[in-house]
Amino acid sequence: MKYAFPGQRNGEVRVQFKQTENNKYKLVIADNGVGIPEDMEIDTSGSLGMNLMRGLTNQLDGTFFIENKKGLMIIVIFSQSSIDKNHQ
């Protein structure tokens, strides 16, 4: 939030969570902020936000994707079995 809307700019954040096919879940977090810098290497970034996303996704045995168009959209996909396995 701090970086997405600099200068006290108003913005919108959308969170969506739904079950898809084959007992998979999809979490989408999107905003209409400034996005991330074009020169930022997402795969190798050591930023706190990227480390948190990688850690969450690894714990869920899932995958995540980032779209940096008209704001930022993060999509996390994981399965029901990964939730069951992590809570036994």
C-alpha positions in Angstrom: 0.0 0.0 0.0 2.8 2.4 0.9 4.4 2.1 -2.5 1.4 1.4 -4.7 -0.2 4.8 -4.1 2.5 7.4 -3.5 1.7 10.9 -2.5 -1.6 10.0 -0.7 -3.0 9.0 -4.1 -6.4 7.3 -3.9 -6.5 3.8 -5.2 -8.3 0.5 -5.2 -7.3 -2.9 -4.0 -9.2 -6.1 -4.9 -8.9 -9.5 -3.3 -10.6 -12.5 -4.8 -10.4 -16.1 -3.5 -12.2 -19.0 -5.3 -12.0 -22.7 -5.8 -11.3 -23.8 -9.4 -11.2 -27.2 -11.0 -9.5 -30.2 -9.5 -9.6 -29.0 -5.9 -7.3 -26.0 -6.7 -7.7 -22.6 -5.2 -6.9 -19.2 -6.7 -6.1 -16.1 -4.7 -5.9 -12.9 -6.7 -4.7 -9.6 -5.1 -4.8 -6.6 -7.5 -4.5 -2.9 -7.3 -4.6 0.1 -9.6 -1.4 1.6 -8.2 1.9 2.4 -9.9 3.0 -1.2 -10.1 6.5 -2.4 -9.7 9.5 -0.8 -11.5 10.1 -2.1 -15.0 13.7 -2.9 -14.2 12.9 -5.0 -11.1 13.9 -8.6 -11.5 11.0 -10.4 -9.9 12.6 -13.8 -9.8 15.7 -12.6 -8.0 14.4 -9.7 -6.0 15.3 -9.8 -2.3 12.5 -7.4 -1.3 10.4 -8.2 1.7 7.2 -8.5 -0.4 8.7 -10.9 -2.9 10.3 -13.0 -0.1 6.9 -13.2 1.6 5.2 -14.2 -1.7 7.8 -16.9 -2.3 7.5 -18.2 1.2 3.7 -18.3 1.2 3.7 -20.1 -2.1 6.3 -22.6 -1.1 4.4 -23.4 2.1 1.3 -24.1 0.0 3.3 -26.1 -2.7 1.7 -23.6 -5.1 2.7 -21.2 -7.8 2.4 -17.5 -8.2 2.4 -15.1 -11.1 2.7 -11.4 -11.3 1.1 -9.1 -13.9 2.4 -5.5 -13.9 -0.2 -3.7 -16.1 -2.4 -0.8 -15.0 -1.3 -1.6 -11.4 -0.2 -4.9 -10.0 -1.9 -8.3 -9.9 -0.6 -11.2 -8.0 -2.2 -14.6 -8.6 -1.5 -17.6 -6.3 -2.7 -21.1 -7.2 -2.5 -24.0 -4.8 -4.3 -27.3 -4.2 -6.5 -28.6 -1.4 -4.0 -31.4 -0.8 -1.3 -28.9 0.1 -3.6 -27.4 2.8 -4.4 -30.8 4.2 -0.7 -31.8 4.2 0.4 -28.6 6.0 -2.3 -29.0 8.7 -1.7 -32.5 9.8 
